[in-house]
């Protein structure tokens, strides 16, 4: 039963896409694992919804009947249903009656206790809405108007997958899917006035091709779109993907195809066009105005038979946990992971068409590089979503952008309850009990040397397992069972991955499965504590986990300190500490192993790394210098998408010197940066901040008289009077304190600093302002590592030197111990 809760129960292999209609038709595309052949199954299923009572269906009279007990559905039985439905439909039409609605009462105390089914989901919804409208005395248009405490309904594909017990990709490896990448190059960002002039493509075999419009008119663009459709059908991919696919490429393509009256036939079945589905992150068009386009930000496009995957989702998911990316744009990610070749062509996004007109070959190379890197990023980071689709009863493309709690755990829990015939609870409001925060200790600030990190693997889920702490309303114990299975099976997946050759498809599959399991396991505690947001939330259970976590962390810290180390920072992810000069790596590993034996049996402490030095600034804000390799920065103090690049560049140079004990080198980095600012040797791009406009133009206009804000004033100063909420822009403070907009903002990709992007670099920034910002904001983040005298000397104005300036020749970083873990005194 627990294996079914986690993986489903239907063993059908090779499902690569599922499409279902509300009328009970389901289309399943399968790629046979042995031959790679693609087959399509056309099936029938009975759409269903969950209700708290049958009151709203009482008007059906004898057409509402209890469901006869039946064996679980199999492909053979589903095929029989299809044949019997075809025979029965004419009789129903002849009699002028509605299709039969059946119900099953589920067991247990849950509120949603009736599962009702019909041959047609639309007819079922109409029947419920008709009855509910009579009950409330007004017409209702959508089931969600009944409220979540009365009804629960899913998209047709999820209804089908939950009822059938099927999941995607059984017996398939990631590389067995046919994946195609495409990338549009356009004359601008607004589909109302700009057009597509080039489409780069990478087919499932890895060949790249670039399609160009034959002329600059509508006919040339329309022909380009038609040739793109022909390419898609010729290579017949299971997956269509790109970086920022849903934020730009698909919505722009849809808008242009509609304007050109060219049918989009990206799907494998059904009519032309793209269907819309709601999403947390969606299209981001309309930056030039058109307030109504804000609605696009919460939808994505989908088609039958193919999965639309945006590698931006995988990048965001990776960076949420790793926090190691310099940005989320394709170029930055590809560089970070070594996917960009040495001859990679760079062109600023806003200048691509301009460059194309004078040097088309350069743009062709650039476009080919884009789709090649998009494929590389998708394969490197996309394995977790692929593996999640093996578990959760949702379309692959929905799991790629789903949150792990409501997007993955909730479908698993719902499927488990329905499989067990158990009634589901509804979301409950909080009883006012606050959720206690996770344990976090800062023991010292400043610079320490010889650093060790001891990692507590999934502390809170481990404590849930250790002490059987689960949500009170989960009477079947599904959440704990899922966590338990996932932890054990993740260990098995990690072991299998290590046993496979590096770079092999088998190793990649096992690593992806391990990553997916970690995502789900680590979301269990958050699911538990999300009062009123998740179906089985239980803040009291979450607080008990937190209490146990504090006990374990306190024990861990005391035992480490008793072994002569200096604790720096500790939280639920692990502990950083400094060891004495006399310690060898063997000693470091030994004390971690010794302390690990003192912890509860299901809590695992592991040696996770060693570093030459660490700057501890604030909780979860620190810099690490490995013995070998690049600087590691954590926390918004050292890495922020809003930070000006010149300041972060200064910080990296200063930190390398600081962690090497070379305080005079910190001074050199500061003097060099101040000098570059004063002679305007730093580009405008590097002093500009990338900000998100959270207010629409109308909202800002209503508050502008009371408070003026730099980012909005910068947009207005550029001549724009309208923008959309959520748009990203680069702004800076120009001479005279003016707010200014960078001429080359690119909402999703950081502009590349090549010759093209420097054409309009005004270099008119307010030098004095940025010198103050350098000292008061960026240099201030090093203050805890220096004595007050050394800090003042390191960051004294280079043009205002005094005869009494202190020498930094013998200055050294300092470490300030804030708390003794043994005495628990501050």
PAPAMI-814315 format. One record per residue (C-alpha): y, z, x. Coordinates in pm, whole numbers, plus 50000, padded with zeros to 5 digits. Layout:
PAPAMI-814315
YZX ...
This chain:
PAPAMI-814315
500005000050000 502475008950276 501764976050454 502544958050128 505794977450096 506814965150439 505414929650455 504634919250099 501104911449986 500824873849950 499454858850277 500814823550218 501814811150566 504684790050685 507304794050410 510564780150550 512674779050234 512554790549873 514704778049588 514404790849234 516214782748912 516994806248626 514734785348399 511634797248586 511114768348826 510454777249190 510304753049482 508654765149801 508784745350125 506074754050375 505554742350731 501864743850809 501504764951127 498784743751284 500034708251221 503744713851164 503514692850847 506004701250571 504724705550215 506514714749893 504994735449612 506584732149267 505734763749075 506634783748768 507464820748755 508714843548481 512304854948550 512794892148501 515404919448482 515244957448473 516724976548178 517295013148109 516185008347747 515004981247509 517844988347268 519664955847346 516534935347277 515574951946946 517124922646756 514274900346878 511824917846646 508304904246693 509464880846969 509664911947194 506174922947286 504524945847539 503104928047838 499364924747870 497994939348191 497354910948432 496014906848778 498654901549052 499934866049064 498314841949311 499254805949385 496344794849166 497444816448875 501044804948917 499834768948891 497944777748572 501104793548432 502924760948499 500334740748308 500224765048015 504034766648002 504174728747978 501714729347688 503464757847512 507054745347540 506794717147280 505254741347029 508104765947079 510684738447030 508874725946719 508804760846566 512484766646647 511744800446801 512894816547124 510374819947408 508454852747398 510104881847582 507644906847720 508234941347859 506444966748075 507395003248082 507415016348437 506175051048534 508165081048647 511615095848585 513755066448702 516465053848467 515675016648505 512265018348347 511674985948156 510934953448333 511404925048086 510304889248148 510704855847980 509874819848058 513584812048091 515974835848265 519034821848095 517494827447751 516554862747855 520114870247969 521534855847647 519204877647440 520274909247627 523974900247608 523684892747236 522164926747166 524584944947395 527534927147234 526404939146891 526074974347030 529564975947186 531304954946923 532574926847148 531264895647314 529874899547667 529634870947914 527684884848208 524944910748255 527024929548512 529354939748228 526594963148106 526944983848422 524394992548694 523135022648501 521804999448225 520704967548401 519494954748736 519284917348800 518664896949113 519164860349209 516224838449100 514834834649455 514644872149500 513034876249159 510394851149265 509794866449608 509554902049474 507184892249195 504944870849415 504864893549720 505724864049942 508004864050245 509274837650483 507744826450813 504264842050810 502324828751111 505344808951233 507264813651557 511034809951574 510734777551773 508424761751514 511314758151269 513174725351280 516744735851355 519734712451357 523254720551474 526434702451377 530104707851452 533134691351293 536164680251488 539194676851262 542814666651294 543894701251173 542764731950983 543844723250628 541444699950439 544214691050193 546124672150461 543784669450760 540574649750803 537284648450994 537374623651280 534194633051469 530904651451407 528734664051695 525024667651621 521984682451790 518634673251637 515544696051623 514194680251943 517384689652131 518964654952149 522724653852100 524684626551927 528324622351833 529404603251521 532974590051512 535114576751230 535564539151277 539184540451164 541834566151072 541834559050698 539904574250410 537254547250428 536474555550790 536154592750714 534004586050406 531684564050612 531464591550877 530374617050614 527754592650476 526344586750826 526174624250873 524154627450551 521794600150674 521324618651004 520404650950822 517794633450610 516374614550906 515694645651115 514864667350807 515704702050949 514544734850798 517734751350926 521284738150957 523424759951178 526614762951378 528974789551505 531434797951225 529524774350996 530504793150681 533994801250799 535034765550869 532564736550892 530884738250550 534004746050343 536014719350525 533204694050479 532904702750110 536624699150052 536854665650232 533744651650060 535214660849722 538534644449808 536734613149930 534304613049634 531344612149872 528234630249742 526964657149978 523184655349992 522404682250248 519554697350049 515904687350018 515774686149641 517904685749331 521254668949285 523974663549545 526594689149634 526704724349766 526044755249556 528114786749598 526874822049648 528824854449694 529034868650046 530864896150232 532134870950488 532764835450382 535114806250410 538484811750574 540424780750484 543924780150343 545874795250629 548814773050549 549384788250205 547604784049873 547124820349775 544344810349537 542124801849831 541594838649906 538634836449670 536884813449919 536634841950165 533954858349955 531584829549906 529234807950105 527554774850042 523824770149996 521474741249923 517854737849809 515224734750078 517284742850386 518724775250521 522374775750630 522684798750931 525954809151094 525414822051449 528644841951412 526634866351198 524134872251479 526994877151727 528664903151505 525364921251450 524684922051825 528154934151915 528094961251647 525364978951844 525864966552201 529704965452209 529524943452516 531074910352409 534544899352522 535024881952185 533064866051904 534114829951958 531494805052075 533044798852417 533404835852498 529854844052385 528334814452570 530114824552892 529054860752852 525364851952817 525364824953084 524824796652833 527874776752945 527194751953222 529474748353526 530754714853399 531414727553046 534404709052900 537204731652767 539864720752520 542014743452306 540984740051941 544424729951817 544684702252078 541304685252035 542614656151829 545614651952056 543324650052361 540934626652176 543674601152122 544364598052494 540974607352645 538144603252389 535344607052646 536544642052730 536344652252364 532874636952331 531664658752620 533384688852466 531744682852127 528264678752277 528744710952472 529714728752148 526504720751961 524394727552271 525944761952312 525674768951937 521934762151961 521664785152263 523534813752095 521474809651776 518214811651967 519304840352190 520644862751913 519084849051594 515584862851630 516314895251444 517294877651120 514234855151153 512004885851183 513754903750895 512874874250673 509214881950738 509734915750571 512444915450308 512184895349984 515384875650030 516274840950150 516494838150527 520154827550515 521054858350307 519324881750551 521234865850839 524524880050706 523174910550520 523994946450604 520854965550707 521124992150436 521954974850110 520934940350237 517524948550387 516364983650304 517314981949937 515244950449863 512264966250044 512584997949836 512984979149507 509954957249580 507864987849667 508745005549341 508044975049129 504744968949310 503765004849233 504855001348870 507445028948917 510825031948744 513875028148963 516705053548986 520285041648946 523065048649195 524365084149153 527885096149212 528435121849484 528295158349379 531185165449614 529105176649910 530665161850224 528495142550466 528505160950797 529405139451094 527045131751375 526985154851676 529295143651958 530145164052267 532675156352540 531965179352833 534265164653097 536965138453149 537915119453459 535795102653723 532295113853814 529765098454052 526015093054054 525635089153680 522435089353475 522005080353112 519155096352917 518555077952590 517395094752270 515585066552096 516565065051726 517205102451704 517925105551332 515065083751210 512785102851448 513915135751294 513345121750946 509755114551054 509315147351240 510375169550951 509575146050659 513205145050546 513675118450283 515715113149967 514765136549684 514705108449427 512345087049633 509295102249464 506955076349619 508185084349970 508855047750040 511805052250275 509935076250502 506845054250493 508875023750592 510575042350877 507235055750998 505555021750993 508495004351154 508755029151442 505065026351522 504914988651485 508084984351690 506395001851981 503524977351944 505884947551937 507674959752250 504354963652432 503224928752329 506554914352444 506184930152787 502694915552817 503914879752752 505374857353024 509194859353048 510854831552851 507744823352650 507864817252275 505414845852222 507594870452411 510654858952219 508844863951885 507764899451970 511204908452107 512844895151791 510444915251575 511214946651776 514974940651738 514644935651362 512624967351323 515224986751522 517974974251290 516124986350981 515015019551134 518495028351256 520005020650915 517745045750736 519955075950810 523095057050707 521335046550387 520475082850321 524035095150368 525855067250183 526615087349869 526885065549555 526545033749764 522765031949793 520085036849530 518305065749701 521275082149873 520875119349931 523715135950120 521865169350131 518915153250307 521295134850540 523025167550628 519665183550705 518925155050944 522355160251102 521705197751140 518375191251310 520075165451530 522645190851647 519865215051736 518015188951938 521165177252115 522165212952203 518675219652342 518775187552541 522165195352692 521285231352781 518075221152955 519725193653153 522575216353261 520055242953368 518665217253613 521965214853802 523575183653657 527145179753529 527195168653167 529855143153072 529185131352717 526395135452461 525795120852118 522915108351905 522495077952131 521955098152446 523515118352724 525545108353031 525475132553323 526265133353694 523715145253948 524255162454285 524525141354601 521115153654713 519305138354412 517175107454456 516285083754171 512905100954159 514675134354097 516765118253823 513705104953645 511835137753691 514395159653516 514635135553223 510855136153190 510795174253210 513355178352932 511595152052719 508525174552697 510635202152534 511775181052240 510005176851904 506965154251940 508435124351755 511775125551939 511575104452253 513905109252550 513885080952803 515525074053137 517935045953040 519915037753353 521865049353655 525395040953767 527555045854074 530505060653882 531935067153536 535395072653390 535095095453088 538285090852885 537585101852528 534435105352317 532615071552318 535375056352533 534315052352894 533895028553185 530775025753399 530375009953740 526735000653805 525355002954157 524994965354129 526794943453880 529844940653661 531944968353513 530734981253173 533454990852922 532885009752599 535245019552318 538525006452182 540485022752466 539024996852702 537904968452474 539764958052161 540244924651989 543884934751928 544674942952292 546914920052492 544794901452753 547164909253042 546684946552980 542904944252966 542904923353284 544984950253457 542604977253332 539544959653473 541154956053817 542484991753816 539175006153696 537204989153971 539505004854228 539525038654054 535725040754025 535465031754393 537725061554471 540535038654586 543625052354407 545925031354622 544125000954479 545105012354130 548715012154245 548274977254390 546934964054058 549874979453872 552514966154111 550974931454102 550974930853719 554564943553690 555654917353941 553854889553753 555534900253428 559004901353580 558744866853731 557054854353412 553934845153602 551774856653310 551264831953024 552524838652675 548914838052554 548134867552782 550884889552640 550184880252277 548044902052053 545504887551810 546064904851476 544644901751128 547084898050842 545844922950586 548674916050340 549234883250160 552674867450180 553494880849833 552394916149923 554494916750239 557524903050058 557354932549817 557554958350101 559634939650361 562924956550273 561424990850333 559454982450649 559354952050871 556194945451070 555984924651387 553004903051288 554454891650954 557934887051096 556404864951364 554804842551102 558064840650908 560024832551223 557774802351280 558994787250954 555984796350743 556614813850414 553024817050289 549694828050436 546454843350313 545174878650353 542594879450630 544154852450847 544254858751224 547334850151430 548574856551783 551974873251798 554234886252072 557644902152124 560104876452252 563434881952430 565944901852231 563124919852049 562344889351834 558934886551670 557304853651771 554164834551682 552154818251959 552354780551911 548594777151950 546844803651739 543204796551658 541764820151401 538134819851510 538094808451873 540224822352151 542254793052286 541004781352622 543644785252891 543484749853023 546214723953081 546264713952715 546934748952588 549794754552834 551794724552715 553904745552478 553824778852664 557384791952610 557224821752852 560044837552650 558494871952610 560434904452641 559634914752999 560954950552973 558904956752660 555664945152823 556314965153141 556684996352922 553534986652729 551634983153056 552525018353166 552605037252838 549505021552680 547195006652941 547925027853248 547895059053028 544155054052978 543655063753342 545665095953319 542665119053286 541285106353616 544345114853826 546385145553898 549875144553739 551435138654082 549075109954169 549495094253824 553285094753862 553045079354208 550525052654105 552645040653816 556175045053946 558415014853885 558114992454195 561854984954181 562945021354165 561235036454469 562485069354610 562485083654961 560285111554831 557535090354674 554105105554733 551575086554943 548305076654776 546425071255099 544395103155057 544525105554678 541205108054496 540195106854129 539605140153957 537015153453710 538075179453453 535235200353306 536095209252946 533035228352835 530115247052987 526965238452787 525155269452912 527795294652806 529075272552519 532605282052627 535505257352647 
